[in-house]
Amino acid sequence: MINQNETAMTAKPNSKVKIIKRYQNRKLYDTQQSCYVTLDDIAKMIRSNEEVMVIDNKSKNDITAATLTQIIFESEKKASQYAPLFTLREIIQNGNGSISSYLAKLGAFPLDYMAKQVQAAADRISTDDVKQNLENRVASAASRYAGDNTVKAAAEKATVLPGGQQDDETPNLPISNNQALNN
């Protein structure tokens, strides 16, 4: 049987999930209502049991957890009474300052939740590295052979998208007559 909390934590965007885009200027945009919202507005949505997903507009990464953590942090700053000092010290000592780590040690998450989070982060980093490497290779080839459209096309074809196959070596690109004379 699937745990209800686990289902909520791994929710995928669907028609019932309200998508909020976060722009580089830190503004939050509600795509359903077509208006800017604040952290307080998002907190109200959560309190009224709306499913909310916050997406970084540039990277397209899901930043919902970071946004909800920020809401909690801002709420704590406004609170008239803080958590007891011994609890805050314990979070820093036993969770390395991370509330998530501390809660995981207390068993507040499903057993495999943290392992899935670590694997997802590793997959994201790996994919981002491959993407950046490909973009760098294409940009490098394009800048070296800026005047030769045939070479530019060959450089673009030389990149391998994730899931494709890649040769051990970078393919040799044709050299234009002008470049052959300069070498």
C-alpha positions, 0 to 999 in steps of 0.5 A, spaced: 500 500 500 502 506 498 503 511 503 499 518 502 505 522 504 510 519 499 505 520 494 504 527 495 512 528 496 513 525 489 507 528 485 508 530 478 505 536 475 498 535 473 491 539 471 490 539 479 497 542 481 498 549 480 504 551 477 508 557 480 514 560 476 520 563 479 524 568 475 531 570 476 529 576 479 525 572 484 518 574 482 513 568 483 508 568 477 502 563 478 501 561 471 493 559 472 491 566 475 496 569 470 499 574 476 505 575 480 504 572 487 508 572 494 511 567 499 505 569 503 500 567 497 503 560 496 503 559 504 495 560 503 494 556 497 498 550 501 493 551 507 487 551 503 490 544 500 492 546 493 497 542 490 503 547 488 509 546 484 514 551 484 519 551 477 525 555 476 523 558 469 530 558 467 533 551 469 526 548 469 528 545 475 523 543 481 524 548 487 518 547 491 521 544 497 526 550 497 520 555 496 516 551 502 523 551 506 523 559 505 516 560 507 517 556 513 523 560 515 520 567 514 514 564 518 519 563 524 522 570 523 515 573 524 513 568 530 513 571 537 516 565 540 521 561 537 523 553 537 526 552 544 534 553 544 535 545 545 531 543 539 535 548 535 542 546 538 540 539 536 538 540 529 545 543 528 549 538 532 545 532 529 543 534 522 549 538 520 544 544 521 539 541 516 532 540 518 531 535 513 537 531 515 535 532 522 527 530 521 530 524 516 534 521 523 528 522 527 524 517 521 519 523 519 520 521 512 518 514 508 524 509 509 526 510 502 525 517 501 532 520 502 535 515 498 531 517 492 532 524 493 540 523 493 539 519 487 535 524 484 540 529 485 546 525 483 542 524 476 541 531 475 548 533 476 550 528 471 545 530 466 547 537 467 554 535 466 553 532 460 549 538 457 554 543 459 559 539 456 555 538 449 554 546 449 561 547 451 563 543 445 558 546 440 560 553 442 568 551 442 567 548 435 562 554 432 567 559 435 573 556 431 570 555 425 565 561 425 566 563 418 565 556 415 557 554 415 559 547 413 564 546 419 558 549 423 553 544 421 558 538 422 560 541 429 552 541 431 552 534 428 558 532 432 554 533 439 551 527 442 544 528 446 543 524 452 541 517 451 545 517 444 551 513 443 558 517 443 565 515 439 571 515 444 574 521 440 571 527 438 570 527 430 575 530 426 572 536 423 573 539 416 578 544 415 577 550 410 582 552 405 584 559 409 585 555 416 589 550 412 594 556 410 594 559 417 596 552 420 
